[in-house]
């Protein structure tokens, strides 16, 4: 069995325009670079999983967190464009 994929956790609010934009930016980055299988993607709704929001110490939404080998490797708070996300995910992208 090969190494497991890093987890990409997307913390969002369903009523936030900024979160919807970030989700679109993320989809654009993964599609453009054909990296849909690079990460195990987890979407965390802050209203349904406040326990995870606290556990990951998320203070602002949207927030992206990369988890690898059971440790948080990187965190990006309130990305403004797809380039922010692309730079953030660069170590893992093809």
GULOMAR-696515 format. One record per residue (C-alpha): y, x, z; residue number from 1. Coordinates in steps of 0.001 Angstrom, whole numbers, plus 500000, padded with zeros to 6 digits. Layout:
% residues N
Y, X, Z, NUM
...
% end
This chain:
% residues 94
500000, 500000, 500000, 1
503435, 501362, 499022, 2
506525, 501563, 501156, 3
508083, 498257, 502093, 4
511353, 497155, 500545, 5
514535, 497391, 502580, 6
515852, 494081, 503849, 7
519242, 492863, 502697, 8
520592, 490335, 505178, 9
523460, 488134, 504022, 10
525248, 486464, 506929, 11
527332, 483532, 505720, 12
528952, 480235, 506573, 13
528125, 477291, 504287, 14
531748, 476077, 504450, 15
533403, 479389, 503562, 16
534805, 480043, 500113, 17
534738, 483789, 500781, 18
531008, 483549, 501524, 19
530333, 481652, 498288, 20
532269, 484284, 496329, 21
530346, 487089, 498027, 22
527063, 485422, 497172, 23
528140, 485291, 493516, 24
529235, 488954, 493622, 25
525886, 489940, 495143, 26
523944, 488049, 492467, 27
526069, 489739, 489799, 28
525368, 493235, 491160, 29
521627, 492652, 491471, 30
521421, 491082, 488008, 31
523533, 493686, 486234, 32
521521, 496567, 487641, 33
518183, 494629, 487491, 34
517537, 495148, 491190, 35
516232, 491725, 492194, 36
513008, 493291, 493520, 37
514683, 496228, 495280, 38
515432, 494265, 498452, 39
513835, 491540, 500503, 40
516857, 489209, 500593, 41
517475, 487085, 503686, 42
520273, 484521, 503836, 43
521386, 483724, 507392, 44
523494, 480598, 507913, 45
525629, 481229, 511000, 46
525345, 477583, 512092, 47
521540, 477560, 511931, 48
520818, 481030, 513342, 49
523557, 481988, 515819, 50
520920, 484046, 517640, 51
520625, 486397, 514650, 52
524405, 486555, 514276, 53
524590, 487755, 517896, 54
521596, 490076, 517584, 55
523110, 491848, 514570, 56
526571, 491817, 516190, 57
528210, 490045, 513265, 58
531846, 489237, 514086, 59
533141, 488262, 510638, 60
531667, 486426, 507687, 61
530510, 487209, 505125, 62
528644, 490319, 506239, 63
525891, 492205, 504424, 64
523434, 494356, 506363, 65
520727, 496650, 504979, 66
517722, 497017, 507289, 67
515215, 499763, 506544, 68
512399, 501036, 508783, 69
513418, 498466, 511429, 70
516921, 499923, 511731, 71
520314, 498867, 510420, 72
521195, 501438, 507753, 73
524468, 500037, 506415, 74
526869, 497181, 507046, 75
529579, 495696, 504837, 76
532057, 493193, 506248, 77
534025, 490819, 503993, 78
533498, 492464, 500596, 79
536315, 491614, 498199, 80
534628, 492215, 494852, 81
531358, 493131, 493188, 82
532395, 496815, 493158, 83
532524, 496815, 496970, 84
528942, 495547, 497042, 85
527798, 497934, 494334, 86
529201, 500938, 496235, 87
527669, 499651, 499468, 88
524199, 499262, 497901, 89
524410, 502408, 495731, 90
521779, 504423, 497675, 91
519161, 501781, 496810, 92
520196, 500636, 493331, 93
518488, 501836, 490160, 94
% end
